[in-house]
Amino acid sequence: MSEETIQPETSGPDVPPDRLAIHPRSAHFDAEKLRRGVGIRFKGVVRNNVEEYCISEGWVRVQAGKTMDRKGNPLTIKLNGPVEAWYEDLGEDAPVAKA
């Protein structure tokens, strides 16, 4: 038997990456992809407050209110559930990446 890995349902240049973060110090930051605008649907609801997401692992990281850590960065929490991502610059019929 072969091992199966979870891959996004759609792949290609017009589909967002499996994992993306908005903070420049993150290893998953990509300014070029963020400039295009990435839409996120989490548990069937479009979210605009996502700091980081991972489609294959099924989680998003969002800010936890106005709480800051000791370095002045917002505290975040990880929420688990189905995640879908698409580029907003492609309009209504954009290909959606989902697990």
C-alpha positions as CSV (number, residue, x, y, z in Angstrom):
1,M,0.0,0.0,0.0
2,S,1.1,3.5,-0.6
3,E,1.0,6.3,1.9
4,E,-1.4,9.1,1.0
5,T,-0.7,12.7,1.9
6,I,-3.3,15.4,2.0
7,Q,-2.9,17.7,-1.0
8,P,-4.9,20.8,-1.8
9,E,-7.8,19.9,-4.1
10,T,-6.6,22.4,-6.8
11,S,-3.0,23.4,-7.5
12,G,-1.2,25.7,-9.9
13,P,-0.1,29.3,-10.2
14,D,-3.6,30.7,-9.6
15,V,-4.1,28.8,-6.3
16,P,-2.7,30.1,-3.0
17,P,0.0,28.1,-1.2
18,D,-0.9,25.4,1.4
19,R,0.4,27.6,4.2
20,L,0.8,31.4,4.3
21,A,1.5,34.0,7.1
22,I,1.2,37.8,7.1
23,H,4.2,38.5,9.3
24,P,7.5,39.1,7.6
25,R,9.5,37.3,10.3
26,S,7.6,34.0,9.5
27,A,9.2,31.3,7.3
28,H,5.8,31.1,5.5
29,F,5.6,34.8,4.6
30,D,5.4,35.6,0.8
31,A,4.9,39.3,0.0
32,E,4.2,38.6,-3.7
33,K,1.3,36.3,-2.9
34,L,-0.1,38.5,-0.2
35,R,-0.1,41.5,-2.6
36,R,-2.6,39.6,-4.8
37,G,-5.0,39.4,-1.9
38,V,-5.9,36.0,-0.4
39,G,-9.4,35.2,0.7
40,I,-9.9,32.7,3.5
41,R,-13.1,30.7,4.3
42,F,-12.9,28.9,7.7
43,K,-15.7,26.5,8.6
44,G,-17.8,28.0,5.8
45,V,-17.4,31.6,6.9
46,V,-15.3,34.1,5.1
47,R,-12.7,35.6,7.5
48,N,-10.7,38.7,7.2
49,N,-8.7,38.6,10.4
50,V,-6.5,35.5,9.7
51,E,-2.8,36.0,10.6
52,E,-1.7,32.6,9.2
53,Y,-3.4,29.5,7.8
54,C,-2.6,25.9,6.8
55,I,-5.0,24.1,4.5
56,S,-3.6,20.6,4.8
57,E,-3.4,20.6,8.6
58,G,-6.8,22.4,8.8
59,W,-6.2,25.4,11.0
60,V,-6.1,29.2,11.0
61,R,-4.3,31.6,13.5
62,V,-6.3,34.7,14.5
63,Q,-5.6,37.6,16.9
64,A,-6.9,37.0,20.5
65,G,-8.6,40.3,21.1
66,K,-6.3,43.3,21.8
67,T,-4.0,41.3,24.0
68,M,-0.2,41.8,23.3
69,D,2.8,39.8,24.3
70,R,5.8,41.2,26.1
71,K,7.4,42.2,22.8
72,G,4.3,44.2,21.7
73,N,3.1,41.6,19.2
74,P,-0.6,40.5,19.2
75,L,-1.3,37.2,20.9
76,T,-2.9,34.7,18.5
77,I,-4.9,31.5,18.9
78,K,-5.1,28.5,16.6
79,L,-8.5,27.4,15.5
80,N,-9.0,24.0,13.9
81,G,-11.4,23.2,11.1
82,P,-11.7,23.1,7.3
83,V,-9.9,25.9,5.5
84,E,-10.3,27.2,1.9
85,A,-8.1,29.9,0.2
86,W,-8.3,31.7,-3.1
87,Y,-6.8,34.8,-4.7
88,E,-9.2,37.7,-4.6
89,D,-7.7,39.4,-7.7
90,L,-9.1,36.6,-9.9
91,G,-12.7,37.6,-9.1
92,E,-15.8,35.4,-8.4
93,D,-14.7,32.3,-10.3
94,A,-11.2,32.0,-8.7
95,P,-9.9,28.4,-8.2
96,V,-10.1,27.5,-4.5
97,A,-7.5,25.5,-2.6
98,K,-8.9,23.1,0.0
99,A,-8.1,19.8,1.5
